[in-house]
Amino acid sequence: YQNAVQCYLYLADVWIKKRGAGSENFEYTWEPTFRRSRWFTQGWTLQELLAPPTVKFFSQEGNQLGDKKSLERQIHEITGIPIRAFQGAPLHEFSKRERLSWSETRHTTRKEDRAYSLLGIFGILHPLSQL
């Protein structure tokens, strides 16, 4: 992810609902499902959020919800990660304890996957085939 220019995230569990569909003044709402998205709880997605300079979020219908800049407040509230971390601040500016805390609510199916998913945020560049 570090060399990616953009990352496109399809959130299968985020949909856009029409509110007030019976009138002409309806609005679309997706933020409640965005806040509950499984993507924010998966171990590997931490690197997807932090490494690329641009991350674009899409709903299950394929509609762009925004990018990590336009959604920075929501992403911070959901993850607890400081906004400047996903704005591109060097990760070494955050303590190891703080970086580790970003993964506390994330889950992986295997324990070793959790460790692998943390390599990038701790600056460890090691081919997985040699681990």
N, C-alpha and C positions, 0 to 999 in steps of 0.2 A: 504493500500500500504506500510505502514511503515515496516511490517513484511515480505514483499515479498523479495525474493532473486533476482528474475528477473521479468521483465515485458516485454511481447511481444506485440508490437504494429503493428497491421495490418492497414495500411493506404490505404483505398479504393480509395482515390483520387490521389494517387501517382503511376505513371507507369513508366516503363523503355522504352525509345524510342531508336531505332537504328538510328544513324546519319551516313550518308555516306554509306547507305546500298548497293549502286551500286558497291562499290569497296571492295577489301579485307581489307582495312584499315578503317573499321567502328568502331565506339565507341558507347557505351551505355550511355545515359544521363537520369538522373532522378532528378537531383537537382532542376531545375526550378519548377517542380510540388511539390517536397518536400517543398520548401520554401513557396508555396501557399496552403499547406495542411490545411484543415479545423481543423485538430487535434490541431494545434497551436492556434486556436481561441476559443476552447471549455473550459468552466470553470473547469470541472472535470479533465481535462488532466494535469493540473498544478501539482497535487499531483502525477500523474503517472510518470511525469518527475523527480520530486525531491526526492521522498521517496525511491524507490528501488535502490540498489547500481548498478544494471545492467538493462538497458533498451535497447531492440533491436528493430529496426525499419524494417518493411517489406513492400514491394510494393504490389500493388493489384495482381500481378502475383505470390506472395509468395516468392520473392527473398529478401534476407537480404540486406538492404542498409547500415547497420552499427549499431553501438551502440552509446549511449550518449557520450562515451569517444571519439570514432573516429569521431563523428559528432559535437563535442563540439563547434567548431568555427561557424558552420552553425546555430546550435541551439541558441547560444548566439546572433548572428546577427538577427535571426528571432524574438526572444522573448525579447531581451534586458536583460535577466537574466544573472548575472555574472557567468562566467564559474565555479568558485569555489563553487557556490551554488549547481549546479548539479553534482559536483565532490564529494559531501558529506560533505561540510563544515556545521557545525551546523547552523540552520536557525536563531537562536537567535543572531548570529554575524551580521545579517543584520537588519537594522532598520525596525520598523513596517511600516513606510511610503514606504520604498523601497520594502518590501515584498508585500504590497498592490499594488504597481505600476506594479508588475508582472502580475496582473490579469486584468489590465485596458483594454487590447485588447481582452480579452476573454469574451465569451457570454454564457448565459444559457437561457433555455426557461422560467424558472420561477425565480423571484427575490430571493426567499428563497434558491433556488439551488445555486445561486452565493455565498450566505453567507455560506452554508454548504460546498461548495468547498474550502472555505478559512480556515476552522477550523484547518486542519492539518498544514498549513504553519504558523499558529499562535500558535501552540502547545496546542490547545484546544482539549482534548480527551473527547468526550461526545457522548453517544449513541444517534443516530438520533431518535430512538423511543421515547426518553424523551424530545425532543425539541418541 
